[in-house]
């Protein structure tokens, strides 16, 4: 099998994105994904959901920057050398991202994604710097980065297929996780929004509060030992292996490790984490020492509120007011229903097994990612043949 060295620019068309001005809200809507670095998750092939979307008006204005499906998008401004995604539908990107649209007569799109993922660390070496001090790789420098590819496209497809098999399993598990979480959330809404909990037909309701007798409403802040933002560690401080796990605010799993005992506090277990940047809430049931930058850690006073009830209550809060939601005050002031202990116990027994399955699937996904990332360089440097 013959391989050749090429530049990224040889693969096909390279497009740098842009951001429509927020002063023109008509450019934003629900029609086309607008992928930014903050939307991408490390280790995940696609970006299924984005914070913002283009409108049809923006589509017409920026149509020359439209990115087709199966294009590889690489972050080149800011936190470079870490984030990469493959488009699964027609999308737009912002100016911190370069998209590689492969010539599919010569290059298999899945192979291109994994080949670029394999040289992602090289992107940092092409940093041209910027007046603001942020890491910045120009489009021209990005296009000159070298990689090796098989001449035979069928070989490319075989390699892409082997690596895709791992990501296919990961994505199927993510769909299962979403269904399990939706099921748990629907049970929560049925019990504590619609008040159709176990034996509700035989429960007396207080006329003034509208709640079952023995229940109350409080604000989250009163039910917490503490809520704090843990941001001592930046992404550049993470290690692939180490003594102490760091939680990822995006998916509730391990983002990396640290051996720096100076940042280590008590091992947190269990806990609910809320990501400042991602606006996502995750329940964590394994020990960790620190949250990724921008992670809020929430410690309930009443352990009976965990494992399922407190997480699902917070997950039911509308976090669309992002600017305000970044502040602790927002979360502390949100109301939370406090059921009686018997109802709480019955609910946790019903809902927690669903969340427990999601945790098992997250663990399995982590193992799949590790196996894929071990195999990737070996296929690309031909240590293993296909």
ZARO-45358 format. One record per residue (C-alpha): chain; x, y, z. Coordinates in steps of 0.5 Angstrom, whole numbers, plus 500, padded with zeros to 3 digits. Layout:
BEGIN
+------+-----+-----+-----+
! unit !  xx !  yy !  zz !
+------+-----+-----+-----+
!    A !   X !   Y !   Z !
...
+------+-----+-----+-----+
END
This chain:
BEGIN
+------+-----+-----+-----+
! unit !  xx !  yy !  zz !
+------+-----+-----+-----+
!    A ! 500 ! 500 ! 500 !
!    A ! 503 ! 507 ! 498 !
!    A ! 502 ! 513 ! 502 !
!    A ! 504 ! 520 ! 500 !
!    A ! 505 ! 527 ! 504 !
!    A ! 500 ! 532 ! 502 !
!    A ! 498 ! 539 ! 505 !
!    A ! 491 ! 540 ! 508 !
!    A ! 490 ! 545 ! 503 !
!    A ! 491 ! 539 ! 498 !
!    A ! 485 ! 535 ! 501 !
!    A ! 480 ! 540 ! 498 !
!    A ! 477 ! 547 ! 499 !
!    A ! 478 ! 550 ! 506 !
!    A ! 473 ! 555 ! 509 !
!    A ! 474 ! 560 ! 515 !
!    A ! 467 ! 562 ! 518 !
!    A ! 465 ! 568 ! 521 !
!    A ! 460 ! 571 ! 526 !
!    A ! 453 ! 575 ! 523 !
!    A ! 453 ! 581 ! 528 !
!    A ! 448 ! 580 ! 534 !
!    A ! 446 ! 587 ! 532 !
!    A ! 442 ! 584 ! 526 !
!    A ! 438 ! 579 ! 530 !
!    A ! 434 ! 577 ! 524 !
!    A ! 441 ! 573 ! 522 !
!    A ! 439 ! 568 ! 527 !
!    A ! 434 ! 563 ! 527 !
!    A ! 433 ! 555 ! 527 !
!    A ! 435 ! 553 ! 520 !
!    A ! 442 ! 552 ! 520 !
!    A ! 447 ! 550 ! 525 !
!    A ! 452 ! 555 ! 527 !
!    A ! 458 ! 551 ! 530 !
!    A ! 463 ! 555 ! 535 !
!    A ! 469 ! 552 ! 539 !
!    A ! 464 ! 552 ! 545 !
!    A ! 459 ! 547 ! 542 !
!    A ! 464 ! 542 ! 540 !
!    A ! 466 ! 537 ! 545 !
!    A ! 473 ! 534 ! 546 !
!    A ! 473 ! 526 ! 543 !
!    A ! 466 ! 527 ! 540 !
!    A ! 465 ! 526 ! 532 !
!    A ! 459 ! 530 ! 531 !
!    A ! 456 ! 537 ! 534 !
!    A ! 449 ! 535 ! 534 !
!    A ! 447 ! 541 ! 538 !
!    A ! 449 ! 548 ! 537 !
!    A ! 448 ! 554 ! 542 !
!    A ! 446 ! 559 ! 536 !
!    A ! 443 ! 557 ! 529 !
!    A ! 443 ! 561 ! 522 !
!    A ! 436 ! 564 ! 519 !
!    A ! 434 ! 563 ! 512 !
!    A ! 436 ! 571 ! 511 !
!    A ! 443 ! 569 ! 514 !
!    A ! 444 ! 563 ! 509 !
!    A ! 442 ! 567 ! 503 !
!    A ! 448 ! 572 ! 505 !
!    A ! 453 ! 568 ! 507 !
!    A ! 452 ! 562 ! 503 !
!    A ! 459 ! 562 ! 500 !
!    A ! 461 ! 560 ! 507 !
!    A ! 456 ! 554 ! 507 !
!    A ! 459 ! 548 ! 510 !
!    A ! 457 ! 541 ! 507 !
!    A ! 456 ! 535 ! 511 !
!    A ! 462 ! 530 ! 512 !
!    A ! 467 ! 536 ! 512 !
!    A ! 472 ! 537 ! 518 !
!    A ! 472 ! 543 ! 522 !
!    A ! 478 ! 545 ! 526 !
!    A ! 479 ! 550 ! 532 !
!    A ! 484 ! 555 ! 530 !
!    A ! 483 ! 561 ! 534 !
!    A ! 483 ! 560 ! 542 !
!    A ! 484 ! 554 ! 545 !
!    A ! 487 ! 551 ! 539 !
!    A ! 490 ! 543 ! 538 !
!    A ! 484 ! 541 ! 542 !
!    A ! 477 ! 541 ! 538 !
!    A ! 475 ! 538 ! 532 !
!    A ! 468 ! 536 ! 529 !
!    A ! 465 ! 533 ! 523 !
!    A ! 459 ! 536 ! 520 !
!    A ! 453 ! 531 ! 520 !
!    A ! 449 ! 536 ! 516 !
!    A ! 449 ! 543 ! 512 !
!    A ! 452 ! 548 ! 517 !
!    A ! 456 ! 555 ! 518 !
!    A ! 462 ! 556 ! 523 !
!    A ! 465 ! 562 ! 526 !
!    A ! 472 ! 565 ! 525 !
!    A ! 475 ! 561 ! 530 !
!    A ! 474 ! 555 ! 526 !
!    A ! 477 ! 552 ! 519 !
!    A ! 473 ! 547 ! 515 !
!    A ! 476 ! 542 ! 510 !
!    A ! 471 ! 540 ! 505 !
!    A ! 475 ! 534 ! 502 !
!    A ! 475 ! 532 ! 494 !
!    A ! 471 ! 526 ! 495 !
!    A ! 474 ! 523 ! 488 !
!    A ! 481 ! 523 ! 492 !
!    A ! 479 ! 523 ! 499 !
!    A ! 475 ! 519 ! 504 !
!    A ! 471 ! 524 ! 508 !
!    A ! 472 ! 520 ! 515 !
!    A ! 479 ! 518 ! 513 !
!    A ! 480 ! 526 ! 513 !
!    A ! 477 ! 527 ! 519 !
!    A ! 481 ! 522 ! 523 !
!    A ! 487 ! 524 ! 519 !
!    A ! 486 ! 531 ! 522 !
!    A ! 485 ! 529 ! 529 !
!    A ! 491 ! 525 ! 529 !
!    A ! 495 ! 531 ! 527 !
!    A ! 491 ! 536 ! 531 !
!    A ! 497 ! 537 ! 536 !
!    A ! 501 ! 540 ! 530 !
!    A ! 496 ! 546 ! 529 !
!    A ! 499 ! 549 ! 535 !
!    A ! 506 ! 549 ! 532 !
!    A ! 503 ! 553 ! 526 !
!    A ! 501 ! 559 ! 531 !
!    A ! 502 ! 566 ! 528 !
!    A ! 500 ! 570 ! 535 !
!    A ! 495 ! 576 ! 535 !
!    A ! 495 ! 583 ! 538 !
!    A ! 490 ! 580 ! 543 !
!    A ! 495 ! 575 ! 545 !
!    A ! 490 ! 569 ! 543 !
!    A ! 493 ! 563 ! 540 !
!    A ! 491 ! 564 ! 532 !
!    A ! 493 ! 560 ! 526 !
!    A ! 492 ! 563 ! 520 !
!    A ! 488 ! 560 ! 514 !
!    A ! 494 ! 560 ! 510 !
!    A ! 499 ! 557 ! 515 !
!    A ! 493 ! 552 ! 517 !
!    A ! 493 ! 549 ! 510 !
!    A ! 500 ! 548 ! 509 !
!    A ! 500 ! 543 ! 515 !
!    A ! 503 ! 536 ! 513 !
!    A ! 500 ! 529 ! 513 !
!    A ! 501 ! 523 ! 510 !
!    A ! 495 ! 519 ! 506 !
!    A ! 494 ! 513 ! 502 !
!    A ! 494 ! 514 ! 495 !
!    A ! 488 ! 509 ! 494 !
!    A ! 482 ! 511 ! 497 !
!    A ! 479 ! 504 ! 498 !
!    A ! 485 ! 504 ! 503 !
!    A ! 483 ! 510 ! 506 !
!    A ! 475 ! 508 ! 507 !
!    A ! 478 ! 502 ! 510 !
!    A ! 481 ! 506 ! 516 !
!    A ! 476 ! 511 ! 516 !
!    A ! 471 ! 505 ! 517 !
!    A ! 475 ! 501 ! 523 !
!    A ! 475 ! 508 ! 527 !
!    A ! 468 ! 510 ! 525 !
!    A ! 466 ! 503 ! 528 !
!    A ! 468 ! 506 ! 535 !
!    A ! 465 ! 513 ! 534 !
!    A ! 458 ! 509 ! 531 !
!    A ! 458 ! 505 ! 538 !
!    A ! 459 ! 512 ! 542 !
!    A ! 454 ! 516 ! 538 !
!    A ! 449 ! 510 ! 539 !
!    A ! 450 ! 510 ! 547 !
!    A ! 449 ! 518 ! 547 !
!    A ! 442 ! 517 ! 544 !
!    A ! 441 ! 511 ! 549 !
!    A ! 443 ! 516 ! 554 !
!    A ! 439 ! 522 ! 552 !
!    A ! 433 ! 517 ! 552 !
!    A ! 434 ! 515 ! 559 !
!    A ! 435 ! 522 ! 561 !
!    A ! 429 ! 524 ! 558 !
!    A ! 425 ! 518 ! 561 !
!    A ! 427 ! 520 ! 568 !
!    A ! 426 ! 527 ! 567 !
!    A ! 419 ! 526 ! 564 !
!    A ! 418 ! 522 ! 571 !
!    A ! 420 ! 528 ! 575 !
!    A ! 415 ! 532 ! 571 !
!    A ! 409 ! 527 ! 572 !
!    A ! 411 ! 527 ! 580 !
!    A ! 413 ! 534 ! 581 !
!    A ! 410 ! 538 ! 576 !
!    A ! 403 ! 535 ! 575 !
!    A ! 403 ! 532 ! 582 !
!    A ! 401 ! 525 ! 579 !
!    A ! 406 ! 521 ! 584 !
!    A ! 405 ! 514 ! 587 !
!    A ! 398 ! 514 ! 591 !
!    A ! 397 ! 521 ! 589 !
!    A ! 389 ! 519 ! 589 !
!    A ! 389 ! 518 ! 596 !
!    A ! 394 ! 524 ! 598 !
!    A ! 391 ! 531 ! 601 !
!    A ! 393 ! 537 ! 598 !
!    A ! 394 ! 544 ! 602 !
!    A ! 389 ! 549 ! 599 !
!    A ! 393 ! 555 ! 600 !
!    A ! 400 ! 552 ! 597 !
!    A ! 397 ! 547 ! 592 !
!    A ! 402 ! 542 ! 595 !
!    A ! 401 ! 535 ! 598 !
!    A ! 400 ! 536 ! 605 !
!    A ! 407 ! 535 ! 608 !
!    A ! 411 ! 538 ! 602 !
!    A ! 414 ! 545 ! 602 !
!    A ! 417 ! 550 ! 597 !
!    A ! 424 ! 553 ! 598 !
!    A ! 430 ! 556 ! 594 !
!    A ! 436 ! 552 ! 592 !
!    A ! 440 ! 556 ! 596 !
!    A ! 437 ! 554 ! 602 !
!    A ! 438 ! 547 ! 601 !
!    A ! 445 ! 547 ! 599 !
!    A ! 451 ! 547 ! 604 !
!    A ! 455 ! 551 ! 598 !
!    A ! 455 ! 552 ! 591 !
!    A ! 462 ! 554 ! 588 !
!    A ! 465 ! 555 ! 582 !
!    A ! 471 ! 551 ! 581 !
!    A ! 476 ! 554 ! 576 !
!    A ! 483 ! 553 ! 578 !
!    A ! 485 ! 548 ! 573 !
!    A ! 485 ! 551 ! 565 !
!    A ! 485 ! 546 ! 560 !
!    A ! 492 ! 546 ! 558 !
!    A ! 493 ! 543 ! 565 !
!    A ! 490 ! 537 ! 564 !
!    A ! 494 ! 530 ! 563 !
!    A ! 492 ! 524 ! 560 !
!    A ! 493 ! 520 ! 566 !
!    A ! 494 ! 522 ! 574 !
!    A ! 492 ! 521 ! 581 !
!    A ! 486 ! 526 ! 581 !
!    A ! 480 ! 526 ! 576 !
!    A ! 478 ! 533 ! 573 !
!    A ! 470 ! 533 ! 572 !
!    A ! 468 ! 535 ! 565 !
!    A ! 462 ! 540 ! 565 !
!    A ! 460 ! 538 ! 558 !
!    A ! 458 ! 531 ! 559 !
!    A ! 459 ! 530 ! 567 !
!    A ! 465 ! 525 ! 566 !
!    A ! 473 ! 526 ! 566 !
!    A ! 476 ! 531 ! 562 !
!    A ! 483 ! 529 ! 564 !
!    A ! 487 ! 528 ! 571 !
!    A ! 492 ! 532 ! 575 !
!    A ! 498 ! 530 ! 579 !
!    A ! 498 ! 537 ! 582 !
!    A ! 496 ! 536 ! 590 !
!    A ! 496 ! 544 ! 591 !
!    A ! 489 ! 544 ! 587 !
!    A ! 486 ! 538 ! 590 !
!    A ! 480 ! 539 ! 595 !
!    A ! 476 ! 533 ! 598 !
!    A ! 474 ! 528 ! 593 !
!    A ! 467 ! 530 ! 591 !
!    A ! 461 ! 525 ! 591 !
!    A ! 456 ! 525 ! 590 !
!    A ! 454 ! 532 ! 587 !
!    A ! 451 ! 536 ! 581 !
!    A ! 455 ! 540 ! 577 !
!    A ! 453 ! 546 ! 572 !
!    A ! 457 ! 548 ! 567 !
!    A ! 457 ! 556 ! 566 !
!    A ! 459 ! 555 ! 559 !
!    A ! 455 ! 549 ! 557 !
!    A ! 449 ! 551 ! 561 !
!    A ! 448 ! 544 ! 562 !
!    A ! 447 ! 540 ! 569 !
!    A ! 450 ! 533 ! 570 !
!    A ! 450 ! 528 ! 576 !
!    A ! 456 ! 525 ! 578 !
!    A ! 457 ! 519 ! 582 !
!    A ! 464 ! 518 ! 582 !
!    A ! 470 ! 521 ! 586 !
!    A ! 473 ! 527 ! 583 !
!    A ! 478 ! 533 ! 585 !
!    A ! 476 ! 539 ! 581 !
!    A ! 471 ! 541 ! 576 !
!    A ! 474 ! 544 ! 569 !
!    A ! 474 ! 552 ! 568 !
!    A ! 467 ! 554 ! 569 !
!    A ! 464 ! 549 ! 573 !
!    A ! 459 ! 550 ! 579 !
!    A ! 459 ! 545 ! 584 !
!    A ! 453 ! 544 ! 588 !
!    A ! 453 ! 540 ! 595 !
!    A ! 446 ! 539 ! 598 !
!    A ! 445 ! 539 ! 605 !
!    A ! 440 ! 534 ! 605 !
!    A ! 443 ! 527 ! 602 !
!    A ! 436 ! 524 ! 601 !
!    A ! 435 ! 530 ! 596 !
!    A ! 440 ! 526 ! 592 !
!    A ! 442 ! 522 ! 588 !
!    A ! 436 ! 523 ! 583 !
!    A ! 431 ! 528 ! 585 !
!    A ! 436 ! 534 ! 586 !
!    A ! 439 ! 533 ! 579 !
!    A ! 432 ! 532 ! 576 !
!    A ! 430 ! 539 ! 579 !
!    A ! 435 ! 543 ! 577 !
!    A ! 435 ! 540 ! 570 !
!    A ! 428 ! 542 ! 570 !
!    A ! 430 ! 550 ! 571 !
!    A ! 430 ! 554 ! 564 !
!    A ! 437 ! 556 ! 563 !
!    A ! 436 ! 560 ! 557 !
!    A ! 438 ! 567 ! 560 !
!    A ! 445 ! 565 ! 559 !
!    A ! 448 ! 572 ! 561 !
!    A ! 444 ! 571 ! 568 !
!    A ! 445 ! 564 ! 569 !
!    A ! 453 ! 565 ! 569 !
!    A ! 452 ! 568 ! 576 !
!    A ! 451 ! 564 ! 583 !
!    A ! 445 ! 568 ! 585 !
!    A ! 441 ! 565 ! 579 !
!    A ! 441 ! 558 ! 581 !
!    A ! 441 ! 560 ! 589 !
!    A ! 434 ! 564 ! 588 !
!    A ! 431 ! 558 ! 584 !
!    A ! 425 ! 555 ! 587 !
!    A ! 425 ! 547 ! 589 !
!    A ! 419 ! 543 ! 591 !
!    A ! 421 ! 539 ! 598 !
!    A ! 417 ! 533 ! 598 !
!    A ! 416 ! 528 ! 604 !
!    A ! 421 ! 523 ! 605 !
!    A ! 417 ! 517 ! 603 !
!    A ! 415 ! 520 ! 596 !
!    A ! 422 ! 522 ! 595 !
!    A ! 425 ! 515 ! 597 !
!    A ! 420 ! 512 ! 592 !
!    A ! 422 ! 517 ! 587 !
!    A ! 429 ! 516 ! 587 !
!    A ! 428 ! 508 ! 587 !
!    A ! 424 ! 509 ! 581 !
!    A ! 429 ! 514 ! 577 !
!    A ! 436 ! 513 ! 580 !
!    A ! 436 ! 506 ! 576 !
!    A ! 435 ! 510 ! 569 !
!    A ! 441 ! 515 ! 571 !
!    A ! 445 ! 509 ! 573 !
!    A ! 444 ! 506 ! 566 !
!    A ! 447 ! 513 ! 563 !
!    A ! 453 ! 513 ! 568 !
!    A ! 455 ! 506 ! 566 !
!    A ! 454 ! 508 ! 558 !
!    A ! 458 ! 514 ! 560 !
!    A ! 464 ! 509 ! 563 !
!    A ! 463 ! 505 ! 557 !
!    A ! 464 ! 511 ! 552 !
!    A ! 470 ! 513 ! 556 !
!    A ! 473 ! 506 ! 554 !
!    A ! 471 ! 506 ! 547 !
!    A ! 474 ! 513 ! 546 !
!    A ! 481 ! 510 ! 549 !
!    A ! 481 ! 504 ! 545 !
!    A ! 480 ! 509 ! 539 !
!    A ! 485 ! 514 ! 541 !
!    A ! 490 ! 508 ! 542 !
!    A ! 488 ! 505 ! 535 !
!    A ! 488 ! 512 ! 531 !
!    A ! 496 ! 513 ! 531 !
!    A ! 498 ! 506 ! 530 !
!    A ! 493 ! 506 ! 523 !
!    A ! 496 ! 513 ! 521 !
!    A ! 503 ! 511 ! 522 !
!    A ! 502 ! 504 ! 519 !
!    A ! 504 ! 500 ! 525 !
!    A ! 498 ! 496 ! 524 !
!    A ! 495 ! 495 ! 517 !
!    A ! 488 ! 494 ! 514 !
+------+-----+-----+-----+
END
